[in-house]
Amino acid sequence: MTGWTHADSLKWAQHGTGLFVTHVALLDDESMSAPSSLPGWTRKHLVAHIAANADALGNLVHWARTGERTPMYSSVDQRNADIESGAELTADELTAWLNRAVRTLSVTMDALTGNDWHNEVVTAQGRTVPATEIPWLRAREVCVHAVDLGTGTTFADLPDEFLAALVTDIRGKRGLGEIPDGPLPEVAAYLAGRPHSLAGVPDLGPWL
């Protein structure tokens, strides 16, 4: 992780969480059951994913604090099953799960000491990283998926500093040498595999 600080990641995670939770609170069961911007997923799938992700990252926080190996998910199948079962809940049940998971993750991260943050954990993709990366992992999820809810938030509504960090991160993960010129929100959307206004660029496929 380069080009931004741990404090930046914490700030962006908090901002994105507030954005996501605020928009979810406005959804009733019908509107939450409507399609999200992600192919094949309703907004309920998306809310379940963000709630489950908070629980999963909480496992990494526990790992960093105690040294007890607690993976994000027991398996990919378990992760997918949690999302699918969550998508069957009512809007009220999903919102309650989301709020509970968000609160718990915030409290447990606040309890980490300076030394705890430097302990290593393993992400769902198998990368060994210091715990300082946990807030960045969360920031990506809540900010990008706040756009995917399809309730009016766009990449242009996200902080420029976050978008610049996101571009750097995705560019490295995708192994891209050059990236197209254009407005930062559009470049970030393009690299993330979301709808964008850039012309004459190859399709990169979905990310996150």
N, C-alpha and C positions, 0 to 999 in steps of 0.2 A: 504494500500500500504506500504510494508516494504522492506528493503534491498536496496533501491535506493532512490535518492533524486529528488526533483522537477527539479533541474537543469539537472539531468540525463535525465528525461523524455522530457524536452524541447530539449535537444541535440539529443536524439534519434528520436523525431518527425521530427526535421529538417533534420536529415540524411535520414530517410525513405522517407520523402516527396521528397527530391532531387532525390533519387534513383527511386522512382515511376514515377515522372514527366519526368525524363531524358529518361526512357525506353518508356514511352508513346509517347514522341516526335518523336521517331524513327518509329512509326507505321503509315502506310497508311490505307486507308479505308478497303482494303482487309485483311491485317494482323490484324487489330483491330477487324474485324468481325469474326476472327478465334476463335476456342474454347480456353478458358483459362484452367488452371489446376483444376478449380472448376467444378464439374459435373453440366451440364445444363446451365452454364454461358459462354458467349463469353467474349472476352477481353472488348468489349463495355459495357457489364453488369458490369464488374469489375471497369472500369473507371467511369461509372455513379455512382456506389456505393461509390467510394472514393470521388468523387465531392460532392455527396449528404451528405456524412458523414461530410465533412468539413462545409457545410452549417448548418447541424444539431448541430455540436459541437459549431458553432458560436452562435446558440441560447442559449446554456449553458453559453457561455462567456457573452452574453448580460444579462442573468439572474444574473450572478455573479456580474456584474458591476452595474446594475440598481436595482436589487431586484425584477424586474418584472418577474413573472413566465412565462418562454418560453420553453416548452418541446422540446426535440430534434425533435420529429415527432408528428404530430397530431394523428397518428394511425399507426399500423403495415401495414395496407392496403395502407396508403398514402406513407409510406417508399417503399413498394414493387412496387407501381405504378410509383413512381419517377424513380426507377431503370429501370423498363421495358420501360418507355417512353424515358429515356435517352439512352437506348440501340438502339433506332430507329434513333438516330441522326447520322450525318456524323462524321467521325473522326475529322475533323476540328472543328465542333461544340462542340463535346465532349471535345476536348483538350482545347478549349477556356473556356468552363465551368469549367473544372478542374483547369486551371491556375487562373481564376478569383476567384474561391472558396478558393483555397490555399492561394492566396494573401490576401484576405479579412480576413481569419481566422488568419493569421500571424499578420496582422496589429491590429486586435481587441485584440488578446492575448497580444501583446506588450503594449497595452494601459491599461491593468489591473494593479492596484496598489498592494502593498503588502497585504493590508487589503482585497481587492477584492478576492484575491486568496484563502482566508480562508472562503469565503461565501459558503454556501451549495447549491447544485443543485441536480437534480434527473436524472439519466441516463435512457436510453431507456429501460433498464431491470428493472427499478423501484428502483434502489439503490440510497440512499441519500449519497452523497460524497462531500468533499470539492472541490472547483474548481481546486485545485492543481492536481486533478486526470485527468483533461481534456487533458493535453499533453500526459499522459500515454495512455489514450484511443486512441488518434490519432497515437501515435507511434506504437501501436499494429497493427492498421489497415494498415498503409502505409508500414510498414516493412514486415508483413506477406503477404499482398496482392501484394507486389512487387515480391515476389516469385511466387505467384499464376498467375501472368501475363504469366508465361511460356516463358520468353524472355531470359533466361540464368541465372538470379539471383537465388541463392540457399540460404538455411539457413546458410551455411558456409560463405556466403558473408556478413552476418549481424554481428554487433559488439558482441563480446563475452559477454560483460557486459549486453547488451540488451537481449541476449539469456538466460542468467542466470536469469534475472528478469522475462522474459517470462515464463520460466520453473516454477519459484516460483508462479507466478500468476495463470497459468493454473492448476498447481497441487492443489492449494487451491480451485479454482473454481470447479474442478472436484472431490474434496474431496479424493484425492489419498494419501494413507499412504506411500507406497514405489513406487519408480519409477525405471525403468531399468537402468543398467549401460550402458555406451557407450559414444561416442563422443558427446559433447554438442549440435552441430547442429542437429545431428540425434535424440537425445532425445527430443529436442525442436520440431522438425518436427513431431515426433511420438505423443507427447502430443497434438499437434495442429491438429492431424488427417490428416496430410499430408504424402505423400510418404516418406519412410525412409528405412534404411538398417538394422534396428534392427531385430534380429531373435527370434522366440519363445515368442512374446509378444501378448497379446489380442488386438483386434481392439477396439479403444476407440470411433470411430465415429467422425464426423466433429466438429470443434470448430471455432468460429468467422466467 
